Amino acid sequence: MKKSELIAAIAAKGGYSKKDAEKALEAVTSAITDALVSGEKVSVVGFGSFEVRSRAAKESINPATKQPIHVPAKKVPAFKAGKALKEAVDK
């Protein structure tokens, strides 16, 4: 499902215009992004939780040249599905 399809689904299920559904989706994604940037965890009961995880620096190999390269440490966003979402998908 692409963003435009998600907006259409939100509009249809909620009885909103596509413009209002797009504003709502933008507000949700912006709020989640802002919380993650500030280091907070975002939990939506029954759906899942978003958090920031740290990846350690490591040495790797460039597959094209076979030369070792250093991959620096970084923070990455992560999502863990909630029980209700897992059960809904498993049906």
Secondary structure, 3 states (H helix, E strand, C coil): CCHHHHHHHHHHHHCCCHHHHHHHHHHHHHHHHHHHHCCCCEEECCCEEEEEEEECCEEEECCCCCCEEEECCEEEEEEEECHHHHHHHHC
